[in-house]
Amino acid sequence: TGVGKTITASLILTAAHYAQREVNYFKPIQTGDESDCALIRELTGINNNYIKNPIYSLKLAASPYQATLHEQRSINPSTLLK
């Protein structure tokens, strides 16, 4: 958390967009209160159709493993693979 993954993803998405490549942004597990999708939209200006909402949203800004322990939830790998 906080190391720049979302910023890096936005740079890659922007470069692909300018190269006229169709790309999608998808972070299957979101942790923390702030939405990466909202920040990606703001930084890239890319259409919402190419930004997919997460399957799981967890409030604790930590690894998905730590966040699920904190919230006493589980992540179903089969759901992620669909």
MISE-978011 format. One record per residue: x, y negated, z negated of N, C-alpha, C in turn; residue in three letters; residue number from 0; chain. Coordinates in Angstrom, 2 decimals. Atoms other than C-alpha are relative to their C-alpha. Last residue first. Layout:
((X, Y, Z), (X, Y, Z), (X, Y, Z), ALA, NUM, A);
...
END
This chain:
((1.12, 0.21, -0.92), (-14.42, 16.19, 13.35), (0.20, -1.32, 0.68), LYS, 81, A);
((-0.33, -0.58, -1.30), (-10.97, 16.80, 11.83), (-1.11, -0.18, 1.04), LEU, 80, A);
((-1.00, 0.82, -0.67), (-11.58, 14.39, 8.96), (0.31, 0.51, 1.41), LEU, 79, A);
((0.67, 1.24, -0.38), (-14.79, 16.16, 7.97), (0.97, -0.90, 0.75), THR, 78, A);
((0.82, -0.32, -1.16), (-12.97, 19.50, 7.97), (-0.73, -1.24, 0.52), SER, 77, A);
((-0.81, 0.01, -1.22), (-10.33, 18.05, 5.63), (-0.80, 0.29, 1.27), PRO, 76, A);
((0.18, -1.26, -0.71), (-13.01, 17.31, 3.00), (0.81, -0.05, 1.30), ASN, 75, A);
((0.00, 0.22, -1.44), (-11.82, 14.55, 0.73), (-0.06, 1.34, 0.67), ILE, 74, A);
((-0.87, -0.86, -0.78), (-12.67, 14.78, -2.95), (-0.15, -0.37, 1.48), SER, 73, A);
((0.59, -0.38, -1.28), (-14.04, 12.38, -5.51), (0.96, 0.94, 0.71), ARG, 72, A);
((0.54, -1.36, 0.15), (-13.26, 11.82, -9.18), (-0.80, 0.41, 1.24), GLN, 71, A);
((1.45, 0.08, -0.19), (-12.80, 8.10, -8.56), (-0.70, 1.34, -0.16), GLU, 70, A);
((0.53, 1.10, 0.80), (-9.26, 8.00, -10.00), (-1.53, -0.05, 0.06), HIS, 69, A);
((-0.08, -0.41, 1.42), (-8.38, 11.40, -8.56), (-0.65, -1.04, -0.89), LEU, 68, A);
((1.04, -1.02, 0.21), (-9.67, 10.32, -5.14), (0.02, 0.51, -1.44), THR, 67, A);
((1.32, 0.64, 0.02), (-7.64, 7.11, -5.33), (-1.11, 1.02, -0.21), ALA, 66, A);
((0.18, 0.68, 1.28), (-4.45, 8.96, -6.28), (-1.39, -0.63, -0.12), GLN, 65, A);
((-0.01, -1.01, 1.07), (-4.73, 11.35, -3.32), (-0.27, -0.64, -1.37), TYR, 64, A);
((1.30, -0.67, 0.03), (-5.73, 8.57, -0.91), (-0.09, 1.04, -1.12), PRO, 63, A);
((0.06, -1.07, -1.00), (-2.60, 6.68, -1.94), (-1.39, 0.64, -0.05), SER, 62, A);
((-1.05, -0.99, 0.28), (-3.29, 3.55, -3.93), (-0.05, 1.03, 1.12), ALA, 61, A);
((-1.05, 0.26, -0.99), (-5.49, 0.47, -3.80), (1.20, 0.88, -0.34), ALA, 60, A);
((-1.34, 0.18, 0.56), (-8.36, 1.96, -5.81), (1.02, -0.18, 1.12), LEU, 59, A);
((-0.24, 1.34, 0.54), (-11.76, 1.35, -4.21), (1.43, -0.22, -0.49), LYS, 58, A);
((-0.28, -0.16, 1.43), (-12.03, 4.39, -1.92), (0.46, -1.35, -0.56), LEU, 57, A);
((-0.46, 1.26, 0.56), (-13.60, 4.32, 1.53), (0.11, 0.18, -1.51), SER, 56, A);
((0.00, 0.12, 1.46), (-13.89, 7.62, 3.41), (0.52, -1.38, -0.38), TYR, 55, A);
((0.92, -1.04, 0.47), (-14.83, 8.07, 7.06), (-0.17, -0.10, -1.51), ILE, 54, A);
((-0.53, -1.19, 0.67), (-13.21, 4.79, 8.04), (-1.10, 0.99, -0.38), PRO, 53, A);
((0.07, 0.07, 1.46), (-14.84, 2.45, 10.54), (0.55, 1.28, -0.62), ASN, 52, A);
((0.88, -0.99, 0.61), (-13.68, 2.53, 14.16), (0.05, -0.11, -1.52), LYS, 51, A);
((-0.43, -0.10, 1.40), (-12.24, -0.52, 15.89), (-1.00, 0.88, -0.72), ILE, 50, A);
((-1.27, -0.72, 0.03), (-12.48, -0.29, 19.68), (0.55, 0.17, -1.42), TYR, 49, A);
((0.21, -1.35, -0.53), (-16.16, -1.24, 19.90), (1.26, 0.85, -0.09), ASN, 48, A);
((0.40, -0.94, 1.05), (-15.45, -4.20, 17.60), (-0.19, 1.43, 0.50), ASN, 47, A);
((1.41, -0.30, 0.10), (-13.69, -6.01, 20.44), (-0.28, 1.06, -1.06), ASN, 46, A);
((0.50, -1.12, -0.80), (-10.05, -6.93, 19.86), (-1.47, 0.26, -0.33), ILE, 45, A);
((1.07, 0.52, -0.83), (-9.22, -10.38, 18.46), (-0.61, 1.07, 0.89), GLY, 44, A);
((-0.11, -0.39, -1.41), (-5.96, -8.86, 17.25), (-1.03, -0.66, 0.91), THR, 43, A);
((-1.35, 0.14, -0.55), (-5.30, -10.38, 13.83), (0.07, 0.25, 1.50), LEU, 42, A);
((-0.49, 1.37, 0.12), (-8.91, -10.97, 12.77), (1.35, -0.19, 0.69), GLU, 41, A);
((0.83, 0.85, -0.88), (-10.25, -7.66, 14.05), (0.54, -1.43, 0.02), ARG, 40, A);
((-0.37, -0.36, -1.38), (-7.33, -5.78, 12.43), (-0.79, -0.86, 0.98), ILE, 39, A);
((-1.29, 0.64, -0.26), (-7.98, -7.64, 9.16), (0.47, 0.29, 1.42), LEU, 38, A);
((0.21, 1.44, -0.08), (-11.66, -6.69, 9.19), (1.30, -0.73, 0.33), ALA, 37, A);
((0.71, 0.27, -1.25), (-10.83, -3.06, 9.99), (-0.22, -1.50, 0.18), CYS, 36, A);
((-1.00, 0.10, -1.07), (-8.24, -2.93, 7.22), (-0.67, -0.35, 1.32), ASP, 35, A);
((0.20, -0.85, -1.17), (-11.03, -3.67, 4.77), (1.11, -0.22, 1.02), SER, 34, A);
((-0.04, 0.72, -1.27), (-9.93, -5.15, 1.46), (-0.09, 0.98, 1.17), GLU, 33, A);
((1.21, 0.78, -0.25), (-11.10, -3.41, -1.71), (-0.03, -0.67, 1.37), ASP, 32, A);
((-0.08, 1.41, 0.36), (-8.43, -0.73, -1.77), (-1.26, -0.74, 0.42), GLY, 31, A);
((-0.10, 0.21, 1.44), (-8.17, 2.60, 0.01), (0.17, -1.48, -0.28), THR, 30, A);
((-0.31, 1.37, 0.42), (-9.43, 3.38, 3.49), (0.08, -0.04, -1.52), GLN, 29, A);
((0.17, 0.17, 1.45), (-9.30, 6.98, 4.72), (0.47, -1.39, -0.37), ILE, 28, A);
((1.07, -0.86, 0.53), (-9.90, 7.69, 8.43), (-0.26, -0.16, -1.49), PRO, 27, A);
((-0.64, -0.40, 1.25), (-7.93, 4.68, 9.68), (-1.04, 0.84, -0.74), LYS, 26, A);
((0.75, -0.86, 0.91), (-9.02, 4.31, 13.27), (0.87, 0.38, -1.17), PHE, 25, A);
((-0.61, 0.02, 1.32), (-7.98, 1.65, 15.76), (-0.89, 0.86, -0.90), TYR, 24, A);
((0.90, 0.08, 1.14), (-8.86, 2.42, 19.35), (0.82, -0.07, -1.28), ASN, 23, A);
((-0.46, -0.60, 1.25), (-6.91, 1.78, 22.52), (-1.08, -0.17, -1.07), VAL, 22, A);
((1.09, -0.16, 0.94), (-7.79, 1.09, 26.12), (0.51, 0.73, -1.22), GLU, 21, A);
((0.22, -1.39, 0.43), (-4.62, -0.02, 27.84), (-1.19, 0.00, -0.96), ARG, 20, A);
((1.25, -0.49, -0.56), (-4.57, -3.33, 29.69), (-0.20, 1.49, -0.24), GLN, 19, A);
((-0.45, -0.89, -1.07), (-0.92, -4.02, 28.78), (-1.20, 0.66, 0.69), ALA, 18, A);
((-0.57, 0.86, -1.05), (-2.27, -6.98, 26.79), (0.56, 0.82, 1.17), TYR, 17, A);
((1.09, 0.77, -0.58), (-4.47, -4.56, 24.81), (0.51, -0.88, 1.16), HIS, 16, A);
((0.74, -0.92, -0.88), (-1.58, -2.17, 24.24), (-1.13, -0.74, 0.71), ALA, 15, A);
((-0.87, -0.30, -1.14), (0.57, -5.01, 22.86), (-0.72, 0.91, 0.99), ALA, 14, A);
((-0.05, 1.21, -0.83), (-2.29, -6.19, 20.64), (0.85, 0.24, 1.24), THR, 13, A);
((1.29, 0.14, -0.67), (-2.90, -2.67, 19.33), (-0.01, -1.21, 0.94), LEU, 12, A);
((0.08, -1.07, -1.01), (0.80, -2.17, 18.55), (-1.30, -0.12, 0.80), ILE, 11, A);
((-0.97, 0.34, -1.05), (1.00, -5.52, 16.76), (-0.04, 1.02, 1.14), LEU, 10, A);
((0.58, 1.10, -0.77), (-2.21, -4.79, 14.82), (0.94, -0.43, 1.13), SER, 9, A);
((1.06, -0.53, -0.86), (-0.85, -1.38, 13.77), (-0.60, -1.12, 0.85), ALA, 8, A);
((-0.66, -0.76, -1.08), (2.33, -3.02, 12.45), (-1.03, 0.55, 0.98), THR, 7, A);
((-0.62, 1.01, -0.86), (0.28, -5.53, 10.45), (0.67, 0.68, 1.19), ILE, 6, A);
((1.09, 0.63, -0.74), (-1.86, -2.70, 9.07), (0.54, -1.06, 0.96), THR, 5, A);
((0.55, -0.95, -0.99), (1.18, -0.63, 8.08), (-1.08, -0.65, 0.86), LYS, 4, A);
((0.08, 0.52, -1.36), (2.90, -3.61, 6.45), (-0.55, 0.94, 1.06), GLY, 3, A);
((-1.31, -0.07, -0.65), (4.20, -2.34, 3.10), (-0.04, -0.43, 1.47), VAL, 2, A);
((-0.71, 1.28, -0.03), (1.27, -3.43, 0.94), (1.35, 0.02, 0.68), GLY, 1, A);
((0.84, 1.18, 0.00), (0.00, 0.00, 0.00), (0.88, -1.24, 0.00), THR, 0, A);
END
